[in-house]
Amino acid sequence: QVQLVESGGGLVQAGGSLRLSCAASGLTFSNYVMSWYRRTPGKERELVAGVTSPGGNTNYGDSVKGRFTISRDNDKNTVYLQMNSLKPEDTAVYYCKATYKSGYFSYWGQGTQVTVSS
């Protein structure tokens, strides 16, 4: 079955960096748009970044532009989120999402906690 497993979350001080990874299995990775979302209690789930395949076109949420970078390695079936200049408001559970290129269906990972202390 399809599995998306996030890793790399943790506790970091403001201004620091983290790199999240999402390893996918059970699907043809190159057929999926990969995205990162985040959710904090009491808020809607927010798109952080997405990357297409092929082509590797990227898009970012306004709050992370210039600080976060999404990338993918289709040989390793993995998508990454490099997060720099972290702020306390980046504290959230970060989720990986795989959306089939037709947009017809998608899969979610279980999430990884990122906590940024001030």
Secondary structure, DSSP 8 states (H G I E B T S, - for coil): --EEEEE--EEEETT--EEEEEEEESS-GGGEEEEEEEE-TTS--EEEEEE-SSS--EEE-TTTTTTEEEEEETTTTEEEEEE-S--GGG-EEEEEEEEETTSS-EEE---EEEEEE-
